[in-house]
Amino acid sequence: MRAHAGPQRKVGDGGFGKAQFILDKPGRIQDQYKDGESKLGEGAYGSVNKGVHRSTGAVRAIKTVAKTKTRYVERFKREIAIMKTMDHPNIIKLFETFEDHINIYMVMEVCTGGELLSRIIEATRFNEGDAAVVMQQMLRAVFYLHEQNICHRDLKPENFLFHNGDPIEGNVLKLIDFGLSRKFNDGEPMSTKAGTPFYVAPEVLTGRYGHRVDLWSAGVIMYILLCGSPPFSGKNQKEVLASVMKGRLRFHPRAWAGISQDAKELVSSLVKADPESRLNAGQALMHPWIRNRAPQALARMPPADLVPKLRSFQSRTKFEKAVLHVIASQLSEPQIKGLREAFLSLDQNGDGLLTLSELKAGLARTGLRKLPEDLREIMAGIDADHSGMIDYTEFLAATIERRQYIQEDVCWTAFRVFDVNGDGKITPSELRMVLSDASVNSMVNAQAIADVLKEVDKNGDGAIDFEEFMGMMRGMSVDAGDMP
């Protein structure tokens, strides 16, 4: 909102990491977006509509809430705060937020494949292969959230969207709606009774619970996927919640005929009344049913030119890295499909973060006999937020192909992020916002800004216009992996 003008970074990070340079712009959203063709959804809070960016033509989903609905505005702002820290291939992407005198808006990626609930209704029940594809992606998103100390608290089929209308195998599932989510601290129980009756964990109803409530909900969803009906039901909400409190999980023979014992065992390990006995998301991802039934990302081969691309990114200037982060965060799912699959092939434990050991293991699978001696330094040059791991957007920024980042429409979108006041130039003060870093003092920042201007400002007017910006992008050294 108004207090956060400029490129947005995750609180406490030291660089350009998890944040996607979401620019909070006061004023009319209509200045940037025109109405799309259809309404995507509607609820008590407001609506979700398609919007088309006036400059780039990019289609987005725009969620709107009226400021007169005070209750929903506060929830909406919490949702925005949490989503700004999210950076995972199975979590909906937030591009930017706006507000005017009447409404607050969230601009997000569009998913055209509909809700998971719609697929369940259409199919009645899933075969185990499709169910495993869904559960693997769902658990990856939950694992990532819990590693960030965020509990979703409202996992249900309505809050998962498919990227497109393709068959489930090969499709991408996205977790949405963080309105009930909150940060948690280990050892400090949550107390707000939040969730949806069919999927809520019994300990939520007692008013004292932890983040493993999400795993109960995931287990209930898996149960429904495989047999077509919920494990806890009733004629009304009171009866449903009473059934949940009893927590007696049954596999009715007729509904579960032909379903593997591994599937039943995983459901039973998630839908446990005792949260301490419940599997966590990382353990669930390693369960034999997931590993044997879902597509094996670990079996995919990382790209052979991975090291040259990573090394090339490491050598770029701070400003160039920042620009590539913006571009990577704005690309559509089809544009990053290959990079997403490469990231997943390296992410062995499925937590949405790459460690040095995972990077080494992935490179070994490419047949590389000798690992680069400077691999740790290469990784440090990519790890912009100094987390000790490579985040999803950090990986995309480091591996994006040159032919993608020199397209004028892509660069224009990035340029507009840095051109905060929209006057067609990136000024020193706007550069300072981009290059600011809590770990360095203002004198170093001033030198960094001077270095950027010296390199990019060809006409010497003390600012960077779009033509100069494009010149910088075209002048970036050609990556070894992009050479013909």
Secondary structure in CASP SS format (residue, H / E / C, confidence):
PFRMAT SS
TARGET T0000
AUTHOR 0000-0000-0000
METHOD secondary structure of the structure
MODEL  1
M C 1.00
R H 1.00
A H 1.00
H H 1.00
A C 1.00
G C 1.00
P C 1.00
Q C 1.00
R C 1.00
K C 1.00
V C 1.00
G C 1.00
D C 1.00
G C 1.00
G C 1.00
F C 1.00
G C 1.00
K C 1.00
A C 1.00
Q C 1.00
F C 1.00
I C 1.00
L C 1.00
D E 1.00
K E 1.00
P E 1.00
G C 1.00
R C 1.00
I H 1.00
Q H 1.00
D H 1.00
Q C 1.00
Y E 1.00
K E 1.00
D E 1.00
G E 1.00
E E 1.00
S E 1.00
K E 1.00
L E 1.00
G E 1.00
E E 1.00
G C 1.00
A C 1.00
Y C 1.00
G E 1.00
S E 1.00
V E 1.00
N E 1.00
K E 1.00
G E 1.00
V E 1.00
H E 1.00
R C 1.00
S C 1.00
T C 1.00
G C 1.00
A C 1.00
V E 1.00
R E 1.00
A E 1.00
I E 1.00
K E 1.00
T E 1.00
V E 1.00
A E 1.00
K C 1.00
T C 1.00
K C 1.00
T H 1.00
R H 1.00
Y H 1.00
V H 1.00
E H 1.00
R H 1.00
F H 1.00
K H 1.00
R H 1.00
E H 1.00
I H 1.00
A H 1.00
I H 1.00
M H 1.00
K C 1.00
T C 1.00
M C 1.00
D C 1.00
H C 1.00
P C 1.00
N C 1.00
I E 1.00
I C 1.00
K C 1.00
L E 1.00
F E 1.00
E E 1.00
T E 1.00
F E 1.00
E E 1.00
D C 1.00
H C 1.00
I C 1.00
N E 1.00
I E 1.00
Y E 1.00
M E 1.00
V E 1.00
M E 1.00
E C 1.00
V C 1.00
C C 1.00
T C 1.00
G C 1.00
G C 1.00
E E 1.00
L H 1.00
L H 1.00
S H 1.00
R H 1.00
I H 1.00
I H 1.00
E H 1.00
A H 1.00
T C 1.00
R C 1.00
F C 1.00
N C 1.00
E H 1.00
G H 1.00
D H 1.00
A H 1.00
A H 1.00
V H 1.00
V H 1.00
M H 1.00
Q H 1.00
Q H 1.00
M H 1.00
L H 1.00
R H 1.00
A H 1.00
V H 1.00
F H 1.00
Y H 1.00
L H 1.00
H H 1.00
E H 1.00
Q C 1.00
N C 1.00
I E 1.00
C E 1.00
H C 1.00
R C 1.00
D C 1.00
L C 1.00
K C 1.00
P H 1.00
E H 1.00
N H 1.00
F E 1.00
L E 1.00
F E 1.00
H C 1.00
N C 1.00
G C 1.00
D C 1.00
P C 1.00
I C 1.00
E C 1.00
G C 1.00
N C 1.00
V C 1.00
L E 1.00
K E 1.00
L E 1.00
I C 1.00
D C 1.00
F C 1.00
G C 1.00
L C 1.00
S C 1.00
R E 1.00
K E 1.00
F C 1.00
N E 1.00
D C 1.00
G C 1.00
E E 1.00
P C 1.00
M E 1.00
S C 1.00
T C 1.00
K C 1.00
A C 1.00
G C 1.00
T C 1.00
P C 1.00
F C 1.00
Y C 1.00
V C 1.00
A C 1.00
P H 1.00
E H 1.00
V H 1.00
L H 1.00
T H 1.00
G C 1.00
R C 1.00
Y E 1.00
G C 1.00
H C 1.00
R C 1.00
V H 1.00
D H 1.00
L H 1.00
W H 1.00
S H 1.00
A H 1.00
G H 1.00
V H 1.00
I H 1.00
M H 1.00
Y H 1.00
I H 1.00
L H 1.00
L H 1.00
C H 1.00
G C 1.00
S C 1.00
P C 1.00
P C 1.00
F C 1.00
S C 1.00
G C 1.00
K C 1.00
N C 1.00
Q H 1.00
K H 1.00
E H 1.00
V H 1.00
L H 1.00
A H 1.00
S H 1.00
V H 1.00
M H 1.00
K H 1.00
G C 1.00
R C 1.00
L C 1.00
R C 1.00
F C 1.00
H C 1.00
P C 1.00
R C 1.00
A C 1.00
W C 1.00
A C 1.00
G C 1.00
I C 1.00
S C 1.00
Q H 1.00
D H 1.00
A H 1.00
K H 1.00
E H 1.00
L H 1.00
V H 1.00
S H 1.00
S H 1.00
L H 1.00
V C 1.00
K C 1.00
A C 1.00
D C 1.00
P H 1.00
E H 1.00
S H 1.00
R C 1.00
L C 1.00
N C 1.00
A H 1.00
G H 1.00
Q H 1.00
A H 1.00
L H 1.00
M C 1.00
H C 1.00
P H 1.00
W H 1.00
I H 1.00
R H 1.00
N H 1.00
R H 1.00
A C 1.00
P C 1.00
Q C 1.00
A H 1.00
L H 1.00
A H 1.00
R C 1.00
M C 1.00
P C 1.00
P C 1.00
A C 1.00
D C 1.00
L H 1.00
V H 1.00
P H 1.00
K H 1.00
L H 1.00
R H 1.00
S H 1.00
F H 1.00
Q H 1.00
S C 1.00
R C 1.00
T C 1.00
K H 1.00
F H 1.00
E H 1.00
K H 1.00
A H 1.00
V H 1.00
L H 1.00
H H 1.00
V H 1.00
I H 1.00
A H 1.00
S H 1.00
Q H 1.00
L C 1.00
S C 1.00
E H 1.00
P H 1.00
Q H 1.00
I H 1.00
K H 1.00
G H 1.00
L H 1.00
R H 1.00
E H 1.00
A H 1.00
F H 1.00
L H 1.00
S H 1.00
L H 1.00
D C 1.00
Q C 1.00
N C 1.00
G C 1.00
D C 1.00
G C 1.00
L C 1.00
L E 1.00
T C 1.00
L H 1.00
S H 1.00
E H 1.00
L H 1.00
K H 1.00
A H 1.00
G H 1.00
L H 1.00
A H 1.00
R H 1.00
T C 1.00
G C 1.00
L C 1.00
R C 1.00
K C 1.00
L C 1.00
P C 1.00
E C 1.00
D C 1.00
L H 1.00
R H 1.00
E H 1.00
I H 1.00
M H 1.00
A H 1.00
G H 1.00
I H 1.00
D C 1.00
A C 1.00
D C 1.00
H C 1.00
S C 1.00
G C 1.00
M C 1.00
I E 1.00
D C 1.00
Y H 1.00
T H 1.00
E H 1.00
F H 1.00
L H 1.00
A H 1.00
A H 1.00
T H 1.00
I C 1.00
E C 1.00
R H 1.00
R H 1.00
Q H 1.00
Y H 1.00
I C 1.00
Q C 1.00
E H 1.00
D H 1.00
V H 1.00
C H 1.00
W H 1.00
T H 1.00
A H 1.00
F H 1.00
R H 1.00
V H 1.00
F H 1.00
D C 1.00
V C 1.00
N C 1.00
G C 1.00
D C 1.00
G C 1.00
K E 1.00
I E 1.00
T C 1.00
P H 1.00
S H 1.00
E H 1.00
L H 1.00
R H 1.00
M H 1.00
V H 1.00
L H 1.00
S C 1.00
D C 1.00
A C 1.00
S C 1.00
V C 1.00
N C 1.00
S H 1.00
M H 1.00
V H 1.00
N H 1.00
A H 1.00
Q H 1.00
A H 1.00
I H 1.00
A H 1.00
D H 1.00
V H 1.00
L H 1.00
K H 1.00
E H 1.00
V H 1.00
D C 1.00
K C 1.00
N C 1.00
G C 1.00
D C 1.00
G C 1.00
A C 1.00
I E 1.00
D E 1.00
F H 1.00
E H 1.00
E H 1.00
F H 1.00
M H 1.00
G H 1.00
M H 1.00
M H 1.00
R H 1.00
G H 1.00
M C 1.00
S C 1.00
V C 1.00
D C 1.00
A H 1.00
G H 1.00
D H 1.00
M C 1.00
P C 1.00
END
